[in-house]
Amino acid sequence: MKRFLTAAFVAIIITGCSGKDPVSELADKVFTLAQQQYTDMDASLQEGEYPRTTHKDGTLRTSDMGWWCSGFYPGALWYIYEYTGDRSMLELAWKHTLPLKDLLDRHTDHDIGFQIDCSFGNALRLTGDSTAVVPVYVAAARKLAARLNPATGVTLSWDWVRKDWRYPVIIDNMMNLELLTNAARISGDTTLRSAAVTHANTTLKNHFRPDWSSWHLLDYDPVTGEVRSKETVQGHADGSAWARGQAWALYGYTMMYRETGMAEYLNAAENIGEMIIRHLPEDGIPYWDFNAPDIPDALRDASAGAIMASAFIELSTLTEKASAAETYLETARRQLLTFGTDEYLAAYGENGGFLLKHCVGNMPENGEIDVPLSYADYYFLEALVRYVTLMEKD
Ligand code: GLY
């Protein structure tokens, strides 16, 4: 809904210099490429493999379904189907979605939200096939909700611990609450929605600094619920703002406002968004950590930029402030147009079959540095679909 965008702003976007919106033109180009790259990727996958990133030689590196990212490839296929309407993409999307039901019989962590919502959630949204989706979706949500400890008021991220953690919770968990709110709507089980709200409220209370940047990990006492430590895992330092964590927070509170209408979540999303915008370089793609010591030479993280772009587009439709709506949408446009340059967008046959280049997975562990990542592509495609859908409305 473009209700908060001024007519002048929309006219500038849509007419541009060539008479066409460059972001909409980019979407056509990207989805044509995605159809080709992702079809070829499917042909190269063995059963049970999911695209993850690339090896050092640039070839595709896969994971099994247990890796937190297994839902992003089927999820991206659902967006490609949505945009192109190509039935072969529908078949591929189902092919890579349905096997993920086996996650229900495995040990899983908070990431079951990413794994099931991006795959089965999009399947339900686009096909309405409740027989294939609902039992898996609701069972996955119950698995996630069971990770909420009433003493802490947050879902546990990982069962494994390191250092002296007792109950580690990362900002990333915010993303997985959509599985709970959706499953509550589908099943009528309101305890799932309450679990999501409880987690979001506790995170809002504890996980943010006065400037609205967030810590990556909080360790809780599982008995008293007290916060024992605030630290990082994938960021530069305990006190720094790891870019993808900020992106998860922005997306998470935007989504929770959409899901609940609770004003405190919109307030959080707007404040997080403003903090992010203050830290973005000119081209809109964040450094991998907002406090990386080697800025402006620090690596960018396209995955964080893609998550932010998708969230900013949604937030532009939810805020009540016209000038903020334009700022959010303009920021997302800047990010998407940068992704459309040769610097970030792969050519056909390149980049292990992925679309976006230049992501950072885990810098402190020297893992997945300056590579493509399946979730960067997923949120990039989601952002483009959201953008084009928004522009087609009214
Ligand atoms: N959720 C894991 C990550 O963002 O790397």
Residues whose N, C-alpha, C, O or C-beta is under 5 A from the ligand:
A	BS01	LIG	D172 R244 G361
